[in-house]
Amino acid sequence: MSPSGSRYGPLVGSIDEGTSSVRFLVFAAKTAEILTYHQKEIKQITPREGWVEQDPIEILESTKECINQTIENLKQLDIDPEDIVATGITNQRETTVVWDAETGLPLHNAIVWLDMRTAETVDKLVENVRDRNKECLKQLCGLPISTYFSATKMRWMMDNVKEVKIAVKNKKCYFGTIDSWLIWQLTGGKNGGTHVTDVTNASRTMLMNIKTLKWDPHLLKFFNIPEHVLPEIKSSSEIYGYMEETSLKGVPISGCLGDQQAALVGQMCFEQGQAKNTYGTGCFLLYNTGPSLVFSSHGLLTTVGYKMGADAPVIYALEGSIAVAGVAIRWLRDNLQILKEVKDAKPLAENSHPPGDVVFVPAFSGLYAPYWRQDARSVICGVTEETTKGHIIRAALEATCFQTRDILEAMNKDCGIPLRQLLVDGGMTANDFLMQQQADLVGIPVIRPSMAETTALGAAMAAGSAQGIEVWNLKDVHAVPVDTFLPSISEDERDYKYSRWKMAIQRSLGWSITEEKKTSRWHNTLGPINFNNEGYMQETIQRSLNGILFFFIAGALLVIANRRAIV
């Protein structure tokens, strides 16, 4: 049966490889309906504090398993798998894989986007920059020098992993984000796999020029990364190759978007000024700036939103990235064990009466936008003897809402036009309490689509609309039913709560320092010096002078007391 003659019409598959799981979903191109899917969790490996890795082979095999199982599901539903005409990929973005081009085997575990091991690498890179300015590369790549992005992870592996050094020297090393790893393997691997990435993923490496959309020689020189290890940069919607693995052998892979950009597409944010916020392991707010590049002066990132075809215009976005959102709730469950299941967070938070003034800043690996402080660490403020686990859980949920307001405040300053509504998606949005808190704390309506799989949908839309496939018409997108959450508290109460959040943010700063700085901290006679905190040196000197004055006065009083005793 041909796709056009089947009861659902042509179908499009979508590989959704996230930080915590892999899924494969099948959509009907005419209606955007999900027909079936399969999901498998991915383990995180934490060899040291602040280090987060994943096994690239596990990611690959789990992807294959999800595809094959979903095909079996289709057969059980009496749907012909041959109706699948294309497949898209969306992925966790900055997570970095390095593999041997001849054997196809990883040279190291994948370093996950929120990994902090490159803090010293960042410090060394910044030492060579005038005024130690971490934003010195923003005009080229749109990003600050940070542990977050792929280039610092690649630089760390080239400096610290023997196998990577040798493979680079012998020109048989391939570098890529998860999309590149999967596309290369699924299209043949060592037997002719396609080594490509799309512009959205490339824009998160710090190596692509944000204007030319090509690998930039100045950036490559700055990080000392050879171009021969890098994939070819393509648009987000074109045929990259054909599946050689799984039950979908012969089906083209024709769509590729980083997960947050895929959600931007899936939320139909095709107009300049539209924005969406995705709540998952982290939280990511993207604002469509159209064909115009907007460089933030308030801590946001300039990134590629999408490019829907080789000849299509590039659409840019401003992004606010939050490292910790859903992971904070899992931390309360797994580490503090005050939750049995993540789903229990909603009733426990709702029933915490009175609400109290507990504030939780979940800076497990530093703070991302708009602060960009890798020295920050988590704090819980306002705890009293009446505080319960419900108050802590509530504060963890509210932290995501406050961080979203931080980003919206920055976007308002950069763009000059406040958002009138906030489109949301992601696993956490199933929590009605969280969505109501979000509306209350930002003061604008929060709009949640009834179909929550917008990230996977975006990848399917890109794949289905690619030249040569063209079963998905992006100009004829149907509105989906939504739930709307309206603000229910006064502006005074909203501002009071936000002021407490900002107080807690200040208390979270300056906690973590590198070994090099730790040595200088405890051996410097003037006391601790925090290089990342303005005014800290002056404060340190003042504390030291106060200490010297204290000992001088104490000594004088002791001498006077002794003389009086002798008399």
C-alpha positions in Angstrom: 0.0 0.0 0.0 1.4 3.5 -0.9 1.6 6.1 1.8 -1.0 8.3 0.0 -3.4 5.4 0.0 -3.0 4.3 3.7 -5.6 5.3 6.2 -3.2 7.8 7.9 -1.4 9.0 4.8 2.4 9.4 4.8 4.1 8.9 8.1 7.2 10.5 9.5 9.4 9.2 12.3 11.2 11.2 14.9 14.2 10.2 17.0 14.1 12.2 20.2 17.4 11.7 22.1 17.3 13.6 25.4 19.4 13.8 28.5 17.6 11.1 30.3 16.0 9.0 27.6 15.7 8.1 23.9 12.4 7.8 22.1 11.2 7.1 18.6 7.8 8.4 17.7 5.7 8.1 14.5 3.5 11.0 13.3 0.8 11.2 10.7 2.0 14.0 8.4 -1.4 15.2 7.5 -2.7 15.6 11.1 0.5 15.7 13.3 -1.1 12.9 15.3 1.2 10.6 17.2 0.4 7.0 16.2 2.8 5.1 18.5 6.2 5.4 20.2 8.8 3.6 22.3 11.0 5.0 25.0 14.1 3.9 26.9 16.0 5.6 29.7 19.7 6.4 29.4 22.0 6.1 32.3 24.2 9.0 33.5 27.7 8.2 34.7 29.2 10.5 37.4 32.9 9.5 37.9 33.5 12.6 40.0 31.6 15.5 41.5 30.5 17.8 38.7 31.3 15.2 36.0 28.5 13.8 33.9 29.0 11.3 31.2 27.0 8.9 29.0 27.9 5.8 27.0 27.6 6.6 23.3 27.1 2.9 22.5 24.2 2.8 25.0 22.7 5.8 23.3 23.1 4.2 19.8 21.7 0.8 20.8 18.8 2.3 22.7 18.0 4.4 19.7 17.9 1.2 17.5 15.8 -0.6 20.0 13.3 2.2 20.2 13.0 2.3 16.4 12.6 -1.5 16.1 10.1 -1.7 18.9 8.0 1.2 17.5 7.9 -0.6 14.1 6.5 -3.7 15.9 3.9 -1.4 17.6 2.8 -0.2 14.1 2.4 -3.8 12.9 0.3 -4.5 16.0 -1.9 -1.5 15.1 -2.2 -2.9 11.6 -0.3 0.1 10.2 2.2 -0.5 7.4 5.7 0.6 8.4 6.5 1.2 4.8 4.3 4.3 5.0 7.2 6.0 6.9 8.7 8.2 4.2 11.3 10.1 6.4 12.9 10.3 9.8 14.0 13.4 11.8 16.4 13.6 14.7 16.4 16.0 17.7 18.9 15.7 20.4 20.5 17.1 23.6 22.7 19.7 22.1 26.1 20.4 23.6 26.8 16.8 24.7 30.0 15.9 23.0 31.1 12.6 21.4 34.6 11.8 20.0 35.0 8.5 18.1 37.5 6.6 15.8 36.6 7.1 12.2 38.1 3.7 11.2 36.6 1.5 14.0 33.5 3.5 14.7 34.1 3.1 18.5 34.0 6.0 21.0 37.3 7.2 22.2 35.7 8.4 25.5 32.3 8.5 27.1 30.1 11.4 25.9 30.6 14.5 28.0 27.1 15.8 28.9 26.1 19.4 28.4 25.9 20.1 32.1 29.3 18.6 33.0 31.6 21.0 34.9 35.0 19.4 34.4 36.1 22.0 32.0 36.1 24.9 34.5 39.9 25.0 34.6 40.0 24.8 30.8 37.8 27.8 30.7 39.9 29.7 33.2 43.1 28.9 31.1 41.4 30.1 27.9 40.2 33.3 29.5 43.7 34.0 31.0 44.8 34.7 27.4 42.1 37.2 26.8 42.4 40.9 27.3 40.6 41.9 30.6 39.7 38.2 31.1 36.5 38.9 29.1 34.5 35.7 28.8 32.3 37.3 26.1 35.1 38.2 23.8 33.9 35.7 21.2 30.2 36.6 21.1 30.5 38.6 17.9 31.8 35.5 16.2 29.8 32.7 17.7 27.1 34.4 19.8 28.2 32.6 23.0 30.3 33.3 26.1 33.3 31.1 26.9 31.7 28.5 29.2 31.8 24.9 30.4 28.4 24.5 28.8 29.5 24.4 25.1 31.1 21.6 23.1 34.4 23.3 22.2 35.6 23.4 25.8 34.7 19.7 26.1 36.6 18.8 23.0 39.6 20.8 24.2 39.5 19.0 27.5 39.5 15.6 25.8 42.4 16.6 23.5 44.4 17.7 26.5 43.5 14.8 28.9 42.6 11.7 26.9 45.5 9.8 25.3 43.3 8.0 22.8 41.9 11.2 21.6 45.3 12.9 21.2 46.6 10.0 19.1 43.4 9.8 16.9 43.6 13.5 16.2 47.3 13.3 15.4 46.6 10.4 13.0 43.6 12.2 11.4 41.2 9.5 12.2 39.2 11.3 14.9 35.6 12.4 14.5 34.0 15.0 16.8 30.3 15.7 17.0 27.3 16.3 19.1 24.8 13.5 19.5 23.1 14.2 16.2 26.3 13.7 14.3 27.1 10.4 16.2 23.7 9.0 15.4 23.5 10.1 11.8 27.0 8.7 11.1 26.2 5.4 12.7 22.7 4.9 11.3 23.8 5.8 7.7 26.6 3.2 7.6 29.2 4.1 10.3 32.7 3.0 9.3 31.3 1.7 6.0 30.4 5.1 4.6 28.4 6.9 7.2 27.6 10.6 6.7 29.5 12.9 9.1 27.2 15.9 9.3 25.5 18.2 11.7 22.9 20.9 11.3 23.2 24.7 11.9 21.3 24.6 15.2 23.6 22.1 16.8 26.7 23.6 15.2 25.8 27.0 16.7 26.2 25.4 20.2 29.8 24.3 19.7 31.5 27.8 19.8 33.2 26.9 16.6 30.7 28.0 14.0 30.6 31.6 12.8 27.0 32.8 13.6 26.9 35.0 10.5 28.5 32.8 7.8 27.2 29.4 9.3 30.6 27.9 8.6 33.4 26.7 10.9 35.4 29.8 11.7 39.2 29.7 11.4 39.6 32.3 14.3 37.5 30.2 16.6 39.3 27.0 15.6 42.6 28.6 16.3 41.4 30.0 19.6 40.5 26.5 20.9 43.3 24.8 18.9 40.9 22.3 17.3 41.6 21.0 13.8 38.9 21.3 11.2 39.4 17.8 9.9 37.6 16.3 13.0 34.5 18.4 12.4 31.3 17.3 10.6 29.9 19.1 7.6 27.3 21.8 8.5 23.9 21.4 6.8 20.5 23.0 7.1 17.9 21.7 9.5 15.8 20.2 6.7 17.4 18.2 3.9 18.3 14.6 3.1 21.5 13.8 4.9 21.6 10.1 4.1 19.6 6.9 4.2 19.2 4.4 7.1 21.5 1.4 6.9 20.6 0.1 10.4 17.3 -1.0 12.0 13.9 -1.9 10.5 13.9 1.4 8.6 16.7 0.5 6.2 16.5 2.7 3.2 14.4 5.5 4.8 16.0 8.9 4.5 17.1 11.0 7.5 16.0 14.4 6.4 15.5 16.6 9.5 17.8 17.6 12.3 17.4 20.1 15.1 18.8 20.6 18.5 16.1 19.8 21.1 15.3 23.4 22.0 15.2 24.6 18.4 13.0 21.6 17.6 10.5 22.7 20.3 10.6 26.2 18.8 9.5 24.7 15.5 7.0 22.3 17.1 5.4 25.2 19.0 5.0 26.9 15.6 7.0 29.9 16.6 7.6 31.0 13.0 7.0 34.7 13.6 9.5 37.2 15.0 8.7 38.0 18.6 7.3 34.5 19.4 8.9 32.5 22.2 8.6 29.2 23.9 9.9 27.7 27.2 10.8 24.0 27.5 10.8 22.4 30.9 12.9 19.2 31.1 16.1 18.3 32.8 17.0 21.9 32.3 14.8 24.8 31.2 15.3 26.7 27.9 13.5 29.8 26.7 14.0 30.7 23.0 12.8 34.0 21.4 12.5 34.2 17.6 14.4 37.3 16.4 13.8 36.4 12.7 16.6 36.9 10.2 18.2 39.5 12.5 21.1 38.8 14.8 20.5 40.2 18.3 23.5 40.2 20.6 22.5 40.3 24.2 24.0 42.6 26.8 22.1 41.0 29.6 23.5 37.4 29.7 21.5 35.7 26.9 22.8 33.6 24.1 22.6 34.3 20.3 21.8 31.1 18.5 20.4 29.7 15.3 16.7 29.0 15.6 16.3 27.0 12.4 17.1 26.9 8.7 14.4 24.9 6.9 16.3 24.0 3.7 19.6 24.5 2.1 18.3 27.6 0.2 16.0 28.8 3.0 16.9 31.9 5.1 18.4 31.3 8.5 16.2 32.3 11.5 17.9 33.4 14.7 16.9 33.3 18.3 17.9 34.7 21.7 18.1 31.9 24.3 18.1 31.8 28.1 19.5 28.5 29.4 18.7 27.2 32.9 20.9 24.2 33.9 18.6 22.8 36.6 14.8 22.3 36.4 13.3 18.8 36.5 16.6 17.4 37.8 16.0 19.3 41.1 12.9 17.3 41.7 14.7 14.0 40.9 17.5 15.2 43.3 14.9 15.6 46.1 13.6 12.1 45.3 17.0 10.3 44.9 19.4 12.1 47.2 17.2 13.6 49.9 14.5 10.9 49.5 11.7 13.2 50.5 9.7 12.1 47.5 8.8 8.5 46.5 7.8 9.5 42.9 8.3 12.7 40.9 4.5 12.8 40.4 4.2 13.3 44.2 5.7 16.8 44.0 2.5 18.4 42.9 0.2 17.4 45.9 3.0 17.9 48.5 3.8 21.4 47.1 0.1 22.4 46.9 -0.6 21.3 50.5 2.3 23.2 52.1 0.4 25.7 54.2 1.2 28.4 54.9 3.4 28.7 51.8 6.2 30.3 53.8 9.3 32.1 52.5 11.6 29.2 51.7 13.7 29.8 48.6 15.7 27.1 46.8 18.5 28.1 44.3 19.4 24.8 42.6 22.9 25.7 41.3 24.3 22.2 41.4 26.8 23.0 38.6 26.7 26.8 38.7 24.2 29.2 37.3 23.6 29.6 33.6 21.7 32.6 32.0 21.6 35.4 32.8 24.2 35.1 35.5 26.8 32.7 34.0 28.5 32.0 37.4 30.2 28.7 37.5 31.2 29.5 41.2 27.6 29.4 42.3 26.2 26.5 44.3 22.8 25.5 45.7 21.4 27.2 48.7 18.1 26.8 50.6 17.1 30.0 52.4 14.3 30.9 54.8 14.1 27.5 56.7 12.3 27.7 60.1 11.2 25.1 62.6 7.8 25.0 60.8 9.4 24.1 57.4 8.2 20.8 56.0 9.3 18.7 53.0 6.4 20.3 51.1 7.9 23.7 51.5 11.2 22.5 50.1 9.5 20.8 47.1 7.4 23.9 46.5 10.6 26.0 46.5 12.3 23.7 44.0 9.3 24.1 41.6 9.2 27.8 42.1 13.0 28.0 41.4 12.2 27.1 37.7 9.6 29.9 37.6 11.9 32.5 39.1 14.8 31.5 36.7 12.3 31.9 33.8 11.5 35.4 35.1 15.2 36.2 35.2 15.4 35.3 31.5 12.3 37.2 30.6 13.6 40.3 32.3 16.8 40.1 30.3 14.9 39.5 27.1 12.7 42.5 27.7 15.8 44.7 28.1 17.5 43.3 24.9 14.4 43.3 22.7 12.4 46.2 24.2 9.1 44.4 23.8 7.8 42.3 26.7 6.2 39.0 25.9 2.4 39.0 26.1 2.2 35.2 26.7 4.5 32.3 27.3 4.2 29.1 25.2 5.4 26.1 27.2 6.2 22.4 26.6 8.2 19.6 28.1 7.6 16.9 30.7 7.3 19.2 33.7 4.4 21.1 32.1 2.1 18.2 33.1 2.2 19.7 36.6 -0.7 22.2 36.8 0.6 23.6 40.0 3.9 24.5 38.4 2.2 26.1 35.4 0.0 28.2 37.7 3.0 29.3 39.7 4.8 30.2 36.5 1.9 32.5 35.4 1.8 34.0 38.9 5.5 34.7 39.1 6.0 36.2 35.6 2.6 38.0 35.4 1.6 36.9 31.9 -0.6 34.0 30.6 1.1 30.6 30.2 -0.1 28.6 27.2 0.3 24.8 27.2 -0.6 22.8 24.2 -2.6 19.6 24.7 -0.1 17.7 22.7 3.1 17.8 24.8 5.5 16.2 22.3 6.5 19.4 20.6 10.2 18.6 20.5 9.7 15.4 18.6 7.1 17.1 16.5 9.5 19.8 15.4 12.0 17.2 14.1 9.2 15.4 12.3 8.1 18.6 10.6 11.6 19.4 9.5 12.0 15.9 8.1 8.6 15.8 6.4 9.0 19.2 4.7 12.5 18.5 3.3 13.1 18.9 -0.4 12.5 15.5 -2.0 10.1 14.4 0.8 7.6 17.3 1.0 4.7 15.5 2.8 4.5 18.2 5.5 3.3 21.7 4.6 4.7 24.1 7.1 2.5 26.9 5.7 -0.6 25.0 6.5 -0.2 24.3 10.2 -3.3 23.7 12.2 -3.9 25.2 15.6 -3.9 22.7 18.5 -6.0 22.8 21.6 -4.4 24.5 24.5 -4.7 25.0 28.3 -4.3 28.6 29.5 -3.0 29.6 33.0 -3.7 33.2 34.0 -1.9 35.2 36.8 -3.8 35.1 40.1 -1.7 37.1 42.5 -1.1 40.9 42.8 1.9 42.6 41.3 3.1 43.6 44.8 3.1 40.0 46.0 4.8 38.9 42.7 7.6 41.5 43.2 8.0 40.6 46.9 8.5 37.0 46.1 11.0 37.9 43.3 13.0 40.1 45.7 13.4 37.1 48.0 14.7 35.1 45.1 17.3 37.7 44.2 18.5 37.8 47.8 18.9 34.0 47.7 20.8 34.3 44.4 23.4 36.6 46.0 23.9 34.0 48.8 24.6 31.3 46.2 27.6 33.0 44.6 31.2 32.5 45.2 31.0 29.0 46.8 33.1 26.9 44.3 36.6 27.6 43.1 39.2 25.6 41.1 42.1 23.9 42.7 44.5 26.6 41.5 42.3 29.4 43.0 41.8 27.3 46.1 45.6 27.2 46.7 45.9 31.0 46.2 42.8 31.5 48.4 44.2 29.8 51.5 47.8 31.0 51.1 47.2 34.6 50.4 47.7 36.8 53.5 44.9 39.0 52.5 42.4 36.1 52.7 40.2 34.5 50.0 40.2 36.1 46.6 37.2 35.3 44.3 38.2 36.3 40.8 34.6 36.1 39.6 33.0 38.5 42.1 33.2 42.2 41.5 34.2 44.1 44.7 35.2 40.9 46.5 38.9 41.9 46.6 38.0 45.2 48.4 35.7 43.2 50.8 38.5 40.7 51.5 41.1 43.4 52.3 38.5 45.1 54.6 37.9 41.9 56.4 41.7 41.3 56.8 42.2 44.9 58.2 39.3 44.3 60.6 41.0 41.1 61.8 44.4 42.9 62.2 42.7 45.7 64.1 40.9 43.2 66.3 44.1 41.4 67.3 45.9 44.8 67.9 43.2 46.0 70.2 42.9 42.6 72.0 46.7 42.6 72.5 46.7 46.2 73.9 43.9 45.4 76.3 45.8 42.3 77.4 48.9 44.4 78.2 46.9 46.9 80.1 45.2 44.1 82.1 48.5 42.6 83.0 49.9 45.9 84.1 46.9 46.5 86.3 47.3 43.0 87.8 50.9 43.7 88.6 50.0 47.0 90.3 
